[in-house]
């Protein structure tokens, strides 16, 4: 099987630097790699809330490239450095993107390292008919 990789129009440097695909279509779903608040050069936004907003913007470019939206997201995994201190600051930003109920499933994980970032979001979305992937 050949991977049906999805790349947004403006790829940030991390994809090439770490050799991974932003997303892969398979069996009616889109599996999106963890997205961080990375500028195009791969550097992080300084403020936590700005990192979260940029991570969502990066995620949205991938969803759009695959022909999906946040409404198609069914599963979310959040990774946070210092989760206890970060969670309440991050949550209002996340709610800006969820839309209305029913919401996607969410798993939040506290981690000690994210390669210089403080937040990462990984999702699985269902693909619209006709874009099912390999």
PLY file of the C-alpha trace (Angstrom):
ply
format ascii 1.0
element vertex 134
property float x
property float y
property float z
element edge 133
property int vertex1
property int vertex2
end_header
0.00 0.00 0.00
1.23 3.49 -0.84
0.60 6.15 1.77
-1.80 8.84 0.56
-0.02 11.76 2.22
-1.56 15.22 2.50
0.64 18.32 2.51
-0.66 21.88 2.95
0.35 24.53 0.39
2.77 26.24 2.81
4.72 23.45 4.47
6.59 24.44 7.60
10.19 23.36 7.98
9.49 20.67 10.60
8.07 18.20 8.03
11.33 18.02 6.10
13.56 18.37 9.14
11.98 15.42 10.99
10.88 13.45 7.88
7.16 12.92 8.43
3.91 13.52 6.57
1.49 16.09 7.98
-1.42 13.71 7.37
-2.31 10.42 5.68
-5.68 9.42 4.21
-6.71 5.81 4.81
-9.98 3.89 4.71
-12.23 6.93 4.96
-10.23 8.71 7.66
-7.55 11.37 7.83
-4.80 10.74 10.38
-3.09 14.04 11.18
0.38 14.19 12.74
0.74 16.21 15.90
0.64 19.92 15.10
2.51 22.51 17.14
2.56 26.30 17.14
5.34 26.38 14.57
6.08 29.31 12.30
7.07 28.45 8.71
10.75 28.30 9.72
9.96 25.72 12.42
10.40 28.06 15.40
7.76 28.22 18.15
5.53 31.13 19.06
6.64 32.45 22.44
3.36 32.77 24.37
1.45 29.58 25.19
-1.91 30.86 23.90
-0.23 32.01 20.66
1.34 28.54 20.26
-2.10 26.95 20.66
-3.72 29.31 18.14
-0.93 28.71 15.62
-1.14 24.93 16.16
-4.85 25.14 15.30
-4.07 27.29 12.25
-1.49 24.72 11.11
-4.02 21.95 11.71
-6.67 23.82 9.75
-4.39 24.16 6.69
-3.98 20.38 6.67
-7.70 19.73 7.11
-8.48 22.11 4.23
-5.82 20.48 2.01
-7.56 17.13 2.65
-11.04 18.55 1.98
-12.19 18.36 5.60
-13.00 20.81 8.40
-12.95 20.85 12.19
-16.53 19.55 12.03
-15.13 16.30 10.57
-12.73 15.72 13.48
-13.81 12.72 15.55
-10.83 12.17 17.88
-8.37 14.62 19.46
-5.23 14.02 21.50
-3.67 17.00 23.26
-0.13 17.05 24.59
0.90 19.74 27.07
4.13 20.49 28.87
3.21 21.30 32.49
-0.41 20.29 31.94
-1.53 21.35 35.40
-0.47 24.95 34.78
-1.40 24.98 31.07
-4.78 23.28 30.80
-7.01 26.13 32.02
-5.12 28.62 29.81
-5.41 26.37 26.75
-9.02 25.24 27.06
-10.74 28.54 26.00
-8.64 28.59 22.82
-9.63 25.00 22.02
-13.32 25.80 22.46
-13.03 28.43 19.71
-12.60 25.53 17.25
-14.88 22.77 18.53
-18.17 24.13 17.16
-21.40 22.76 18.56
-22.20 19.43 20.19
-21.67 16.61 19.70
-17.97 17.29 20.26
-15.03 15.08 19.25
-13.52 12.72 21.77
-10.56 14.31 23.61
-7.60 12.84 25.46
-5.26 15.28 27.24
-1.77 14.11 28.12
0.84 15.85 30.25
4.36 15.47 28.87
7.81 16.67 29.84
9.16 17.52 26.38
7.81 18.66 22.99
11.01 19.71 21.19
10.83 23.33 22.36
7.04 23.60 22.15
4.52 23.59 25.00
1.44 22.27 23.16
0.68 19.74 20.42
-2.61 18.54 18.93
-3.13 15.30 16.99
-6.47 14.45 15.35
-8.35 11.87 13.34
-11.05 13.18 11.00
-13.55 11.38 8.80
-13.19 12.14 5.11
-16.10 13.30 2.98
-17.41 10.81 0.42
-15.11 10.59 -2.58
-11.94 11.38 -0.56
-11.56 8.09 1.28
-7.85 7.55 0.52
-5.96 4.34 -0.09
0 1
1 2
2 3
3 4
4 5
5 6
6 7
7 8
8 9
9 10
10 11
11 12
12 13
13 14
14 15
15 16
16 17
17 18
18 19
19 20
20 21
21 22
22 23
23 24
24 25
25 26
26 27
27 28
28 29
29 30
30 31
31 32
32 33
33 34
34 35
35 36
36 37
37 38
38 39
39 40
40 41
41 42
42 43
43 44
44 45
45 46
46 47
47 48
48 49
49 50
50 51
51 52
52 53
53 54
54 55
55 56
56 57
57 58
58 59
59 60
60 61
61 62
62 63
63 64
64 65
65 66
66 67
67 68
68 69
69 70
70 71
71 72
72 73
73 74
74 75
75 76
76 77
77 78
78 79
79 80
80 81
81 82
82 83
83 84
84 85
85 86
86 87
87 88
88 89
89 90
90 91
91 92
92 93
93 94
94 95
95 96
96 97
97 98
98 99
99 100
100 101
101 102
102 103
103 104
104 105
105 106
106 107
107 108
108 109
109 110
110 111
111 112
112 113
113 114
114 115
115 116
116 117
117 118
118 119
119 120
120 121
121 122
122 123
123 124
124 125
125 126
126 127
127 128
128 129
129 130
130 131
131 132
132 133
